[in-house]
Amino acid sequence: MKSIMVVGTTSHAGKSLITTAICRILSRRGWRVAPFKGQNMALNAYVTANGGEIGYAQAVQAWSAGVSPLVEMNPILLKPQGDMTSQIIIRGRPVGKVNAKDYYAQYFEIGWRTITESLKLLETEFDLVVCEGAGSPAEINLKHRDLTNMRVAKHLNAPTLLVVDIDRGGAFAHVVGTLELLEPEERALIKGVVINKFRGQRSILEPGIKWLEEKTGIPVVGVIPYLQEVFPAEDSLDLLERKTHKEQSELNIAVIRLPRISNFTDFDPLESEASVSVKYLSPKQDLGHPDAVIIPGTKTTIPDLVLLRKTGMAEAIQNYAASGGTVLGICGGFQMLGEMVADPEGVEGQAGRYEGLNLFPMKTVITGQKIARQRQVTSNHPQMGLPVNGFEIHQGRSRVEQPTNNSSYQALFDDVNLGLVDNCQSVWGTYLHGIFDNGPWRRAWLNRLRQQRGLKSLPTGVANYRDQREQILDSIANEIETHLNLTPFLS
């Protein structure tokens, strides 16, 4: 199978970005391209059309390639949930949870078989697969059980790009050190080095490039400038680098940065709004007086709820809501807004019943059976009749009484189980990930906040975020294509 492998000298070097760009570049050249990451550890996930769960980054890469996301593009997804354990997703379905030590003892052979079978299936549908590694391919203590990096490259005999982040410093040492730690047959597959996140003048870098090429015998095939586009991230490290304020912002929205925050890609559409600043707050920080507070999804609702209580953030949110502030909970955050969250089987850890924030008359029971599915619904609020698309991923069942004329809350959509809003339209909750991707709904929700501030409403007849995402993907591909020579990888 024709293939390209992308590995990095470190985590956060830009592998996902480069892989995504290559998918778009080659797709525009007429290739039918599939992205691939054999094993991903991430809490940002997406649900495919058949209800399978994969890393969100691989979904973005599929969209960049102009194809639908498939579970074969990320056959193994590990979702950390604390206490050194992770939930294991194989071919889109949860199969259990295990700690790191036992995972490799119990799942290594199964994992490698799953990876090779997935690649074989992709081969039947696509011309070329662009594979992304994880972390570094040269972790000495992990190489013997690494399912994601050079084992895949060797299996495919894939010409491999080595990406280094020059912005963090030590780039030349990272490249040389990584190559020194690879086995001869692995190093032979490295056909080019990409220097990523470069902020300076190329002429100043040239002597270093010349030295590196002479030292390693491997060409530098790309020097990629530092890109300012908001790009969907794989892990919460990215949140620490994001800007928290825009000069022209009129609304300030606080997202609680829960310890096990998941699917914070839900908020990329908000960050794309020129008039909105999104700030991620630690539960230990002061809540302040934002225009809205969002409690996001989490891999483990109860431990994060307990932490909100310990830090005082739970009380701060309750007081904020009581004073008329707008609160929105998504998925696990929605569950926290109810009266009680119970985990009778200890799915998230210790079994028990825990008091929620008491902002909705709702009770949730965490169960071992996960719900993962795409949804198409119609909104009742903030504007009646808007079509809304998204997806569910949760391991809890919330019991909601059908609202009546005397109820203090109403159904947010035509499916009452998918979301609620109080009668003042101050407290909102939904199981729907991707809610803000829906442009008209997002604008209608923001306009309510703007009205409270006495600001003019924004037009609601806007496209969904996927159209804006397409523009971002084109922009990223255009920039990277200018600075990246893929010829050695396509011959």
C-alpha positions in Angstrom: 0.0 0.0 0.0 1.3 3.5 -0.9 1.9 5.3 2.4 3.6 8.2 4.2 4.5 8.1 7.9 4.7 11.2 10.1 6.6 10.9 13.4 7.8 13.6 15.8 10.9 14.1 18.0 8.5 15.0 20.9 4.9 15.2 21.8 3.3 18.4 20.5 5.8 18.7 17.6 3.0 19.2 15.1 2.5 15.7 13.8 -1.3 16.1 13.6 -1.1 19.4 11.8 1.4 18.1 9.2 -0.6 14.9 8.7 -3.8 16.9 8.3 -2.2 19.3 5.7 -0.7 16.4 3.7 -4.2 14.8 3.5 -5.6 18.0 2.0 -2.6 18.6 -0.3 -2.7 15.1 -1.8 -6.5 15.0 -1.9 -6.4 18.2 -4.0 -3.9 16.5 -6.3 -6.3 13.7 -7.0 -5.3 11.0 -4.6 -7.9 9.2 -2.5 -6.3 9.5 0.9 -7.0 8.0 4.3 -5.4 9.3 7.5 -4.3 6.7 10.1 -3.2 6.6 13.7 -2.9 3.0 15.0 -3.2 4.0 18.6 -4.2 7.3 20.0 -4.5 8.5 23.6 -6.9 11.4 23.8 -10.1 12.6 25.4 -11.2 14.5 22.3 -13.3 12.0 20.4 -15.7 11.8 17.5 -18.5 9.4 16.7 -18.6 8.0 13.1 -21.7 7.4 11.1 -21.9 3.8 12.4 -21.6 4.8 16.0 -17.9 4.1 16.4 -15.6 6.2 18.5 -12.3 7.5 17.2 -9.9 10.3 18.1 -11.2 13.7 17.0 -7.9 14.5 15.3 -8.4 11.6 12.9 -11.9 12.8 12.1 -10.5 16.2 11.2 -7.8 14.5 9.1 -10.5 12.6 7.3 -12.4 15.8 6.6 -9.2 17.3 5.3 -8.8 14.4 2.9 -12.4 14.9 1.8 -13.7 11.5 3.1 -15.9 10.3 5.9 -14.3 9.3 9.2 -14.0 5.5 9.7 -13.1 3.5 12.8 -10.2 1.9 10.8 -8.5 5.3 10.7 -8.0 5.1 14.5 -8.5 1.4 15.4 -7.3 1.8 19.0 -8.3 4.8 21.2 -7.2 5.0 24.8 -9.2 7.5 27.0 -7.4 8.2 30.3 -9.7 8.4 33.3 -7.3 8.8 36.3 -5.6 6.4 38.7 -3.2 5.4 35.9 -6.1 3.7 34.0 -7.7 4.2 30.6 -10.8 3.0 28.9 -9.9 1.0 25.8 -11.8 1.6 22.5 -11.1 -1.0 19.8 -12.6 -0.5 16.4 -14.9 2.1 17.8 -16.3 0.1 20.7 -15.3 0.1 24.4 -13.8 -3.2 25.5 -12.8 -2.5 29.1 -10.5 -0.4 31.3 -7.0 -1.3 32.4 -3.8 0.3 33.8 -0.7 0.9 31.6 1.2 -2.1 32.8 -1.6 -4.6 32.3 -2.6 -3.0 29.0 0.5 -4.1 27.1 0.4 -7.6 28.7 -3.2 -8.1 27.8 -3.7 -6.1 24.6 -0.4 -5.8 22.7 -1.1 -8.8 20.4 -4.7 -7.9 20.0 -3.8 -4.3 19.3 -1.2 -5.1 16.6 -3.6 -7.5 14.9 -6.3 -4.8 14.9 -3.9 -2.3 13.4 -2.8 -4.5 10.6 -6.3 -5.6 9.8 -7.5 -2.0 9.7 -4.7 -1.1 7.3 -5.6 -3.9 5.1 -9.2 -2.7 5.0 -8.1 0.8 4.2 -6.0 -0.5 1.3 -9.1 -1.7 -0.4 -10.7 1.7 -0.5 -7.8 4.2 -0.7 -4.8 5.0 -2.9 -2.6 6.2 -0.1 -2.6 6.3 3.7 -1.0 9.1 5.7 0.0 7.6 9.1 0.6 9.7 12.2 2.8 8.5 15.0 2.5 9.3 18.7 4.9 11.1 21.1 8.4 10.1 20.0 9.5 7.0 18.2 12.7 6.8 20.3 11.4 6.2 23.8 13.8 3.5 24.9 11.6 2.1 27.7 8.6 1.9 25.4 9.9 0.9 22.0 9.5 -2.8 22.5 5.8 -2.3 22.9 5.2 0.7 20.7 2.2 0.1 18.4 2.1 3.5 16.7 5.4 4.7 15.4 8.1 2.8 13.5 6.5 -0.6 13.9 3.7 0.7 11.6 6.3 2.4 9.3 8.2 -0.9 8.9 5.1 -2.8 8.3 4.2 -0.5 5.4 7.8 0.2 4.4 6.6 3.8 4.5 8.9 6.7 3.7 8.8 8.7 7.0 8.9 12.4 7.9 10.5 13.4 11.2 8.9 16.6 12.6 10.7 18.8 15.1 9.3 21.8 17.0 12.0 24.5 16.8 9.9 27.0 18.9 10.6 25.1 22.1 14.4 25.1 21.5 16.9 22.3 21.1 15.6 21.3 17.7 18.9 20.1 16.3 19.6 18.0 19.3 16.1 16.5 19.2 16.6 15.4 15.5 20.1 14.0 16.0 19.2 12.3 19.2 16.1 10.7 17.8 17.9 9.4 14.8 20.7 8.0 17.0 18.2 6.0 19.0 16.4 4.4 16.0 17.4 1.0 14.8 19.3 1.0 11.4 16.2 -0.3 9.5 14.1 2.4 11.2 16.5 5.2 10.5 16.6 4.1 6.8 12.9 4.9 6.5 13.4 8.5 7.6 13.4 10.3 4.2 13.1 13.9 5.4 13.1 16.3 8.3 10.5 19.0 8.8 11.3 21.9 11.0 8.0 23.2 12.4 6.8 26.3 14.2 9.7 28.5 12.9 9.3 32.2 13.7 12.6 33.7 12.4 14.3 34.5 9.1 15.1 31.5 6.9 18.6 32.9 6.1 19.6 32.8 9.7 18.5 29.1 9.9 20.3 28.0 6.7 23.7 27.2 8.3 21.9 25.0 10.8 20.0 23.2 8.1 23.3 22.6 6.1 25.0 21.2 9.2 22.0 18.9 10.0 21.9 17.5 6.5 25.6 16.9 6.4 25.5 15.3 9.9 22.6 13.0 9.3 22.6 12.5 5.5 18.8 13.3 5.6 17.4 16.3 3.7 15.4 19.0 5.5 12.3 18.9 3.3 10.3 21.6 5.0 10.6 24.7 7.3 7.1 25.4 8.4 6.3 28.9 9.9 4.5 29.2 13.1 0.8 29.1 12.2 -1.8 31.2 14.1 -4.8 29.2 13.0 -6.9 27.6 15.8 -6.5 24.0 15.0 -8.4 21.1 16.8 -6.1 19.7 19.5 -5.6 16.2 20.7 -4.9 16.9 24.4 -5.3 19.6 27.0 -1.7 20.7 26.7 -2.9 22.9 23.9 -5.2 24.8 26.2 -2.2 26.2 28.0 -1.0 27.9 24.8 -4.2 29.5 23.6 -4.9 33.2 23.9 -7.4 34.1 26.5 -8.4 37.5 25.3 -9.2 39.3 22.0 -8.8 43.0 21.7 -12.2 43.3 19.9 -14.1 40.9 22.1 -17.5 41.9 23.5 -18.4 38.7 25.3 -16.3 36.8 27.7 -17.0 33.1 28.2 -15.4 31.0 30.9 -14.9 27.2 30.3 -14.0 25.3 33.5 -10.8 23.3 32.7 -11.8 20.1 34.5 -8.9 17.7 35.3 -10.3 15.1 32.8 -11.8 17.6 30.3 -12.9 15.9 27.1 -14.1 17.2 23.7 -13.0 20.8 24.3 -13.0 21.0 20.5 -16.7 21.8 21.1 -15.5 25.3 21.8 -13.4 25.9 18.6 -16.5 27.5 16.9 -16.8 29.9 19.8 -13.2 30.8 19.6 -13.7 31.5 15.9 -16.2 34.3 16.7 -14.4 37.6 16.6 -16.6 39.1 19.3 -16.1 36.3 21.8 -13.2 35.5 24.1 -13.0 32.0 25.6 -11.0 31.6 28.8 -10.2 28.2 30.3 -10.3 28.5 34.1 -8.8 26.0 36.6 -11.3 25.0 39.3 -8.9 26.7 41.7 -9.2 30.1 40.1 -11.7 32.8 40.8 -14.7 32.5 38.6 -15.1 36.3 38.2 -18.1 37.7 36.3 -18.0 36.3 32.7 -21.0 36.6 30.4 -21.4 32.8 30.5 -19.9 29.8 32.3 -19.5 26.4 30.5 -19.0 23.2 32.3 -17.6 20.9 29.5 -17.5 17.2 29.0 -15.3 15.0 31.2 -14.2 11.4 31.1 -15.1 11.0 34.7 -18.1 13.1 35.9 -18.0 12.2 39.6 -14.3 12.8 40.4 -14.4 16.1 38.6 -17.7 17.1 40.4 -16.1 16.2 43.7 -13.1 18.4 42.9 -15.4 21.3 42.0 -16.9 21.0 45.5 -13.5 20.8 47.2 -12.2 23.9 45.4 -15.3 26.0 46.0 -15.9 26.3 42.3 -19.2 24.4 42.6 -20.5 26.9 45.1 -19.2 29.8 42.9 -21.1 28.4 39.9 -24.3 28.0 42.0 -24.1 31.6 43.3 -23.4 32.8 39.8 -26.5 31.1 38.4 -28.6 32.4 41.3 -27.6 35.9 40.4 -28.8 35.4 36.9 -25.6 34.3 35.2 -25.8 32.0 32.2 -24.5 28.4 32.8 -24.2 25.7 30.1 -23.3 22.1 30.8 -22.3 19.7 28.1 -22.3 15.9 28.5 -20.6 15.3 31.9 -21.1 19.0 32.6 -24.8 18.5 32.0 -24.9 15.6 34.4 -23.3 17.8 37.1 -26.2 20.3 36.8 -28.7 17.8 38.1 -29.6 16.8 41.7 -27.6 13.6 41.9 -25.0 11.5 40.0 -24.8 7.9 41.1 -22.3 5.2 40.1 -23.6 2.0 41.7 -21.1 -0.2 39.8 -18.0 1.9 40.3 -17.6 2.5 36.6 -15.6 5.7 37.2 -13.8 4.4 40.3 -15.4 4.3 43.7 -19.1 3.4 43.8 -21.5 5.9 45.4 -24.0 8.7 45.1 -23.0 12.3 44.8 -24.9 15.5 45.1 -25.0 17.6 41.9 -25.2 21.3 41.5 -29.0 21.2 41.9 -29.7 23.5 38.9 -31.9 20.9 37.1 -34.4 18.5 38.6 -32.5 15.6 37.1 -30.8 12.4 38.4 -28.1 10.5 36.5 -26.8 7.0 36.9 -23.4 6.0 35.5 -23.6 2.7 33.7 -21.1 0.4 32.0 -22.9 0.7 28.7 -21.8 3.6 26.6 -24.0 5.6 24.3 -22.2 6.8 21.2 -24.2 8.0 18.2 -24.8 10.9 15.8 -27.9 12.9 16.3 -30.1 15.2 14.2 -32.7 17.2 16.2 -34.7 20.3 16.1 -34.3 23.1 18.7 -36.9 24.6 20.9 -34.6 27.2 22.3 -33.1 29.8 22.0 -34.9 29.8 18.6 -37.7 27.4 17.7 -37.2 25.1 14.7 -33.5 25.3 14.1 -32.0 22.0 12.8 -29.1 20.9 15.0 -26.6 18.2 14.4 -24.1 16.7 16.8 -23.1 13.5 18.6 -23.4 11.8 22.0 -20.7 10.0 23.9 -21.6 9.2 27.5 -21.8 6.5 30.1 -24.7 7.8 32.0 -28.5 7.7 31.8 -30.2 10.9 33.0 -33.8 10.6 34.2 -35.8 13.7 33.2 -39.5 14.2 33.8 -41.4 15.3 30.8 -41.8 19.1 31.2 -45.3 20.5 31.8 -46.7 24.0 31.8 -45.9 24.2 35.5 -42.3 23.0 35.2 -39.3 25.2 35.9 -37.5 23.9 32.8 -38.2 23.0 29.2 -36.8 20.6 26.7 -34.0 22.2 24.7 -34.7 20.0 21.6 -37.5 17.8 20.3 -35.9 15.0 22.4 -36.2 15.9 26.0 -33.5 13.4 27.0 -30.9 15.4 25.0 -31.1 18.7 26.8 -32.9 21.1 29.1 -33.1 24.8 29.7 -34.7 26.6 32.6 -37.6 29.0 32.1 -35.3 32.1 32.4 -33.0 30.7 29.7 -30.1 31.1 32.2 -29.2 27.4 32.8 -28.7 25.2 29.8 -27.6 21.6 29.6 -27.2 19.1 26.7 -25.6 15.7 25.9 -24.9 17.0 22.4 -21.3 17.5 21.5 -20.7 19.8 18.5 -23.6 22.0 19.5 -21.7 25.2 18.7 -20.8 23.8 15.2 -24.4 24.7 14.3 -24.0 28.3 13.1 -27.5 29.6 13.5 -28.0 28.0 16.9 -24.6 29.3 18.1 -25.5 32.8 17.0 -28.9 32.7 18.6 -27.4 31.5 21.9 -24.8 34.3 21.8 -27.4 36.9 20.9 -29.2 36.2 24.2 -25.9 37.0 26.0 -25.5 40.1 23.9 -29.0 41.3 24.7 -28.2 41.1 28.4 -25.2 43.3 27.7 -27.3 45.7 25.6 -25.3 44.8 22.5 -26.7 44.6 19.0 -27.6 41.1 17.8 -25.4 39.3 15.4 -26.9 37.9 12.1 -28.0 34.3 12.6 -28.1 33.3 8.9 -24.5 32.1 9.0 -23.0 28.8 7.8 -22.2 26.0 10.1 -18.7 25.7 11.5 -17.8 22.9 9.1 -17.6 25.5 6.3 -15.3 27.6 8.3 -13.3 24.6 9.2 -12.9 23.8 5.5 -11.5 27.3 5.0 -9.0 26.8 7.9 -7.9 23.4 6.4 -7.4 25.0 3.0 -5.4 27.9 4.6 -3.2 25.5 6.6 -2.6 23.2 3.5 -1.8 26.2 1.3 0.8 27.5 3.8 2.4 24.2 4.4 2.4 23.2 0.8 4.5 26.3 0.0 7.2 25.2 2.5 7.1 21.4 2.2 8.6 19.2 -0.5 6.7 15.9 -0.8 8.4 14.7 -3.9 10.7 12.2 -2.1 7.7 10.6 -0.6 5.6 10.1 -3.7 8.2 8.6 -6.1 
